[in-house]
Amino acid sequence: MSAQPGEVDLPPLSARSVVLSLLLGTHPPELPVKELVRAVEPFGVGGSTLRAALSRMVAAGDLRRADAVYRLSDRLLARQRRQDEAVEARTRAWDGDWEMVVITATGRGPAERADLRTRLTALRLAELREGVWLRPANLSRSLPDDLEQVAQSYTARPARPAHELAAQLWPLDTWAATARSLLAHVAEAHRPADRFTAFAAVVRHLLADPVLPPELLPEDWPGATLRAAYAAFQGEITRSIGTESIGS
C-alpha cells in the first residue's frame, strides 16, 4: 500500500496470491482442486499454472493437501484470524484508559526486535518511543500470554490530550486519504481481476486501521465505509463460488 495520500499500489495478481486470497477468505479455509480451478479462471489463471502453484505452496508450507482438497497451513490460519479481525474488529466503549506495553527484555538481536515490532503493530499498538507502545483500551481482546516474557503491560491515563496523542501515534490523515482513493478505485473496477486486486489492497489497508474510538477519529473517517464495501465484495465472491465466505 502506498504511503502517499491519494495513491494506491495495486501489485499484479499471481497464481499464488489468488489462491491465498481465496482460501484466506473461506471458512473453513479449504477448497477441492476442482473448485479452485473454477474459482481462479476469471483471473486468468489456467489449470496447469494453478496446479504448479499448488505444488510449490505445499512444498513451501503454505498449504496442506488431503486427497484433492487444499487447506491453509497453521501459520496462515493465524494470518486469516488477523484478517478477519481487520474486517470485523471487536471493540468496546472507551472510558479514557490506554493500553501501555513496555519492552523489558534486553540482548535481543535485530531479527527478534523486528519480529516483536511486527507483533505489536499487528495488535494495533503504536510506538511512542523506543520500547513504549500505546493504544486506547477500546479493543475486545487480550494480549498474548507469551508477550509477558519480553514485556510488561499496564493501564495508563496520559496527561496529554488524547486527540494529540492519537495524531502523533498514527498517520490518520494519510490512512483516510488512501482509504478514499481505494473506495474510488473499487467503484471504477469492473473486471473480476481488477476488483479482486483492488479488494486485496483494501484488506491490506484495513490491517493498518488503528481502530480508534470514534471520539479520537477525524471527521468523515472512512473506515466503516471501507469495511462495508469489502463486505459487499465478499458477498459477490461467495455467491460466485458457493462457499460460506470469501475474501482477499
Buried (B, 14 or more C-beta within 10 A) or exposed (E): BBEEBEEBEBEEBEBBBBBBBBBBBBBEBBBEBEBBBBBBEBBEBEBEBBBEBBEEBBEEEBBBBEEEBBBBBEEBBEBBEEBBBBBEBEBEEBEEBBBBBEBEEEEEEEEEBEEBBEBBBBBBBBBBEEBBBBBBBBBEEEBEEEBEEBBEBEEEEBEEEBBEBBBEBBBBEBBBBBBBBBBEBBEEBEEBBBBBBBBBBBBBBBBBBBBBBEEBBBEEBBBEEBBEBBEEBBEEBBEEBEBEBBBB
